[in-house]
Amino acid sequence: MVRKRNLTLALDEELIVKARVIAARRRTSLTSLVRRSIEDLVTGDELQAQARRRLKAGMREPAFEVGQTKWSREELHDRPQFH
């Protein structure tokens, strides 16, 4: 079982009123709304960090071979229509 702790937040009154309206429309409590928002924030941050690690690993070790063909600068920039 996950242990839960209370957290005290100081928020602007107008923000609290608007958040309560959103919570009521979603048929949930303000506590649940805040909890879900923080969970989404943490999960998104963790997924972003994982994606960054995979991207960096992929840059170090390419997943595919391009081949042995080598071109000279002249061959790459050869444009017969301009000759």
Secondary structure, DSSP 4 states (H G I P E B T S, - for coil): ------------HHHHHHHHHHHHHTTS-HHHHHHHHHHHHHHHHHHHHHHHHHHHHHHHS-SS---S----HHHHT--GGG-
